Amino acid sequence: MNPYLKQYEWSNIGAMLKNNKATPKQESKDFSGNLVVITGATSGIGYETARLYASHGAKLLTINRSLDKSKALKQEIEAEFHVPCDYFIANFSQIKQIQTAANMLASLDQDIAVIIHNAGVYNTKKTFTVDALEECFQVNYLASFIINFRLKEKLRKQEHARILYVNSEGHRFALAGLRLDDLNWERYHYTGLKGYGSSKTAQLLSMFQFANYFLDSGVTINAMHPGDVKTNMGENNGPVYKLFKHFLINPSSKPPVLSAQALYYLGTSKEVEGITGKFFNFTTLEIPAPHALDETAAEKLWKKSVELGELSWT
Ligand SMILES: NC(=O)c1ccc[n+]([C@@H]2O[C@H](COP(=O)([O-])OP(=O)(O)OC[C@H]3O[C@@H](n4cnc5c(N)ncnc54)[C@H](OP(=O)(O)O)[C@@H]3O)[C@@H](O)[C@H]2O)c1
């Protein structure tokens, strides 16, 4: 029996369907001189978000896996918007590379105004990283955890910082919650939706823990669903999924610049100041599924993530 079923509020599902159609709020303020860190800025939502922040004067530091795409992005943004767009190469399928990126960020002298955890992957087939972890869990969740964990002291010392997770309504697909005892799907049957949903559930569970950690500081952490937008997400899968995506998903998908506008609003607007530990659908506050609000699971996940990321409190 699914332990979360009786906690389901069907009105929350109704709210989600309504919020999907709501017009997102926008912000147009200048953000000159502020450092913004974006992971996975070489495509889709991350790319549009990098452009939008740069167009408002932000200095960018992007963390990507492709050197060629990072160089092209730097060239494009610096020529068009006249702001620095530095990059750091890290493939989140390797924990060592995530740790190196996290250590680099922690050693920066400059304050980080906004950090956007955007890099993500969707796999229809169970796929493992070089660290022998299911790839969605590592790339979509564990990377953001390791980076936040390594950055937490630096951020606390700052006057302000906003951490944003590009999460997903897809967290709802992990109906039975995060299977902490079977992260590699050896006992339970893997599907793309369950693997992806679990990784986004893990991100939400960790958000509540980090929000508690940052409670009496100037740091906020929030998650958002960026809409159903047309990007390269899922293009790494086989021909059947790609046909499904191109003919059934893409025609109704929105442009990713809408996600970027929501991320600019959530990262800069005064209206969001002090709001922390919340989930937004675009820019509308929403209640996540019950399994993503399970405090016991969140505590266990925190411990497991510290262990997997080879992190320590010292
Ligand atoms: N599109 C949607 O409708 C939708 C809906 C809900 C949530 N989201 C979320 O939005 C975020 C951005 O996705 P998107 O839709 O913009 O897809 P996308 O176009 O495929 O962009 C994904 C980004 O993540 C990077 N990435 C993938 N695997 C990586 C790895 N192992 N290490 C480092 N970077 C990696 C990609 O790098 P490359 O350029 O090198 O491939 C790319 O920059 C994801 O977290 C996704 O779950 C998207």
The ligand as a Gaussian input file, in Angstrom:
#p B3LYP/6-31G(d) Opt

LIG

0 1
 N       11.989000      21.070000     -20.895000
 C       11.006000      20.921000     -20.037000
 O        9.815000      20.945000     -20.412000
 C       11.296000      20.754000     -18.579000
 C       10.202000      20.562000     -17.695000
 C       10.456000      20.434000     -16.336000
 C       11.749000      20.505000     -15.879000
 N       12.804000      20.667000     -16.745000
 C       14.157000      20.738000     -16.188000
 O       14.839000      21.839000     -16.753000
 C       16.243000      21.637000     -16.635000
 C       16.918000      22.037000     -17.952000
 O       16.532000      21.129000     -18.953000
 P       16.162000      21.545000     -20.453000
 O       14.743000      21.190000     -20.664000
 O       16.649000      22.893000     -20.762000
 O       16.997000      20.417000     -21.264000
 P       18.308000      20.504000     -22.171000
 O       18.084000      21.421000     -23.312000
 O       18.635000      19.091000     -22.476000
 O       19.415000      21.126000     -21.204000
 C       20.013000      20.357000     -20.178000
 C       21.320000      20.991000     -19.766000
 O       21.925000      20.108000     -18.777000
 C       23.238000      19.767000     -19.237000
 N       23.633000      18.424000     -18.782000
 C       23.047000      17.240000     -19.078000
 N       23.743000      16.220000     -18.532000
 C       24.794000      16.774000     -17.885000
 C       25.880000      16.251000     -17.160000
 N       26.075000      14.917000     -17.024000
 N       26.768000      17.107000     -16.610000
 C       26.627000      18.444000     -16.754000
 N       25.626000      19.007000     -17.467000
 C       24.724000      18.179000     -18.024000
 C       23.142000      19.813000     -20.764000
 O       24.432000      19.890000     -21.345000
 P       24.674000      19.620000     -22.939000
 O       24.304000      20.924000     -23.628000
 O       26.119000      19.314000     -23.010000
 O       23.779000      18.489000     -23.331000
 C       22.324000      21.079000     -20.938000
 O       23.125000      22.222000     -20.783000
 C       16.423000      20.175000     -16.242000
 O       16.751000      20.090000     -14.879000
 C       15.054000      19.554000     -16.503000
 O       14.792000      18.466000     -15.673000
 C       12.585000      20.792000     -18.079000

